[in-house]
Amino acid sequence: MKLLIDIPEWLYQDIQEYLHPSPLDKVIQNGIPLPKRHGRLIDADAYRKEMLDSREFDFFKRLDMQPTIIEADKEKENG
């Protein structure tokens, strides 16, 4: 199972330095941080399939209609 969690940067850094991590700490250590100021994340594979199945090709309109999996990082919107 994949799970997205939001933890403070200081806690993530502390867990990275643990010498004897618990099983949960190991999961966090092996996690992949999202880049700061990322855009809205969608399921591109589902979008590609929808576009291939569609006779109408309005790329941007259909892109905007895709469900958001992870909202955009607020720093990008304000930055």
C-alpha positions, 0 to 999 in steps of 0.5 A: 500500500502507498500512503502520503503523509505530511510530517514536519521537516525536522521530524523527517530529518531526525528519523533519517539519522536514527541508528536503530530505526523502528519498522515505521521509521524505516518506511519513512527513511525509504520514502520519497519526499515530494518536491517543494512547490510541486503542481497538482498531481493527477493520474497521468495514465488514466488521463492518457487512456481517457484521451485514447478512448475519446474522439474529442481532443481538447487537451487542456479542457480535459486535463483541467477536469482530471481528479486531483490526487494531491493538491498543489503545494501552497508555496507555488500558488503564493510565490 
